[in-house]
């Protein structure tokens, strides 16, 4: 995925996937969005790194801060991620009508059930979703999408997944992922109804 973004003005929003080191090396913008209570701040000279520990690879970081009334957890950040992506895609020029809106593509690589909420916002806004095989979460989605099983435990209504513009990528080869990503950034293979 990162290979397809090198040399472009595009950016990645992540759920702290370990891609940080590669984005720093290739100078790709990496936006982290997370509930503050679910992450750990870096320690000085750690002997062991925690899986949810922040790293220095993010160019931008948005955290949902807990309040007395609300404790945020993974999945709650999905709306903020979509809002940020939509604002970046819209930009200043397309607000003025001088330039079309950029495209947004969701790529599901991870192994976290909170991705259900990302699927919800992508399906609701008719955005393409590339589901890359290779994790137990992705395999669960793929077996449901290919009608191998009808029983799926999701945090959202499974109708959203059924009606989404999801595309299954069985091969997790970086070239294949980059090809799919480039395709959906340049072409929309389905009709999007116009809003009245």
ABEGO torsion letter per residue (X at the ends): XAAAABGBABBBBBAGAGAAAAAAAAGBBBBBBBBAAABBBBBBGBABBBAABBBAABABBBBBBBBAABBBBBGAAAAAAAAAAAAAAAEAAAAAGABBBBBBBBBBABBBAAAAAAAAAAAAAGBBBBBBBGBAAAAAAAAAAAGABABBBBABBAAAAAABBBBBBABABAAAAAAAAAAAAABBABBBBBBX
